Amino acid sequence: MSKIDEQYSGTKQVADALAFDEARLAAWMAEQVEDYEGPLTVSQFRGGQSNPTYKLETPGHSYVLRRKPPGKLLPSAHAVDREFEVMSKLGKAGFPAPKMHGLCMDRDVIGTEFYVMDFVTGRIFWDPLLPDLDKSERGPIYDAANATLAHLHGIDHEAAGLGEYGKPGNYFQRQIGRWSKQYRAAETGTVEAMDKLIDWLPQAAPEQERTSVVHGDYRLDNMIFHPTEPRVIAVLDWELSTLGDPLADFTYQLMGWVMPPEIRNGLAGVDIASMGIPTVEEYTEAYCRRTNRDSIPELDFYFAYNIFRLTSIIQGVYARSLQGNASNERAKEMGAAVQPMAEAAWSFAVKAGA
């Protein structure tokens, strides 16, 4: 297991700041979750930076609970009810999503809103280099991730009951506006590159050609793979999902290829071909083939946009860590990544003509 896998995998004792009345949760489970039988044991997953996530174990079954974090939150963030809705409806449409057991909007139960879903047994790859796999196994893992995203983008969101899950057009303009506001609300110091991006991105955004459900944070460690097969059996962490431009979703994952290893475990500078990992060109060609596209132009804009968006998210996590209510003890360390990430985003903006 790599150092990255060790850092994020498994569970730990629930942090004091994120503890709750487990007896009240058990009582809710007994009323709301079919076939629930205690006693209940609660632990906290190590991975994740946003919505705190817990493993719930009983003698006969394992569940996962995701909740809003306690404390002051940014507007429109941490909408666990939206996560519950999209996974429920996509699962019914044949997409690999965990079975959902219940949503609780009553803050009196554990202090914040939450939902409970099945615990899915499989493999989570926290390190995109997949160091524990043979070279011949890495390509099929990436190809399965590619096929699963193409599957998501091909789902008829109207037929799936998600026609009102977001606004159908102007995705980039709305997202740039949203994350500019979120960044300003969480700002803890001046970052010149972010100021320039906030000015440049709105007038550089391409026209939206297609609308689909977009995951918003699609990367390997938000997928559960079959224990032995190169197959995605569940996609997790839908907090940022909405209706939007599928190219924004795809290029968010593609961003990992151009980010250095020290920032978000990127693949830049790594001889991935020798490791059996597809190149940017190969991964893009596979997605285009599956979604009936000729190519994806303007990748530099997409990279600038996605790194800007991710930087805003990380700034929000850092700001929450200063208040003591972030879900991960490493959140404070993320503040140091904001400046270099913003500068990386601006470098792509310059390539795109800024």
Residue, then its C-alpha position, 0 to 999 in steps of 0.5 A: m500500500s502506498k503512503i497516499d493509500e495509507q493516509y486516506s484509507g480505512t476508518k478512525q475514532v470519531a473526532d471530538a468536533l464531529a461526534f454526535d449522540e449515537a443512541r439517537l442515531a440508532a433510534w432513528m435507524a430502527e425507525q427508518v432503515e428497513d431490517y435494521e438490527g443493532p447494536l450500532t458501532v460508529s467510526q469515521f472514514r479517514g478520507g474526505q475533506s467536505n461532508p464528514t462521512y462515517k461507517l456504521e456497523t451492526p452485527g449483520h450489516s454495514y452502512v455509510l452516513r454522510r452529514k453536513p459538517p457542524g458550524k458556519l457553512l458557505p451558502s449552498a454548500h453541503a446539500v446532503d439532500r441533493e446527494f441523496e436524490v441524485m444517487s437514488k435516481l441514478g441508481k434506479a436508472g442503472f448507474p452504479a450508485p450505492k443503495m440509499h436507506g434514508l434521508c434525515m433533515d431533522r437536525d435534532v437527531i445528530g445535530t445536522e442533516f444526514y443520509v444513510m446508504d449501503f456500505v459497498t465492499g470493493r477497492i478504492f484507489w487513493d493513489p492515481l499511480l495505482p502502485d499496488l497493481d501490475k502494469s497490465e491492470r492499470g489501463p483497464i482501471y482507467d478505462a472503466a472510469n472513463a466508460t462510467l463517466a461516459h455512461l453518466h453523461g449519456i443518461d437521460h436526466e429528464a427520464a431519470g427524474l432529474g430534469e429539475y436537478g439544475k439549470p440547463g444552460n449557461y453552466f460555465q457562467r453560473q459555475i464561475g460566478r458561484w465559485s468566485k462568490q464562494y472564494r470571496a466568502a472564504e478568502t483569507g488573504t490576497v491571491e493575485a492569480m485568483d483575482k485575475l482568473i475571476d476577471w478573465l474566466p467569464q468572458a473566455a467561457p465556451e458555449q455549452e453544447r450539451t447538458s447532462v448530470v455532472h458529478g463535479d468531483y469525478r476522480l479515481d478515489n470517488m469510485i469503488f471498484h469491484p474487488t477483483e475486476p476492473r469495473v466501477i460498482a459505485v460512484l461516491d461523493w455527489e456533493l458538487s453534482t448538478l445539471g451542466d456541461p459534461l465537458a467540464d466534468f470530463t476535463y476536471q478528471l483530465m486535470g489530474w494529468v497536468m497537475p504535479p504530484e505534490i498538488r492533488n497527487g497529479l500525474a504531470g512529469v510522471d512517465i505514465a506510459s511506462m506504467g500502463i496508464p493512458t496518456v491525456e490523448e488516449y484518455t480523451e480519445a476514448y471518452c470522445r469515442r464513447t460520447n460521439r465527439d470528434s475532439i475536445p478543443e480549448l483544453d487550456f480554458y478547461f484546465a484553467y477553469n477546473i483548477f480555479r474551481l478546485t482552488s476555490i473549493i480548497q480555500g473553503v476547506y481551509a477557511r472551515s479548518l480555521q473555524g475548527n469544523a473541517s472534516n479532515e485534520r489535514a485541511k489546514e495544510m491545504g491553505a498552502a496549496v491555494q497560491p501555487m494552484a491559482e498560479a497554475a490555473w492562470s498559466f493555463a489561462v495565459k496559454a488560452g489567450a488571457 
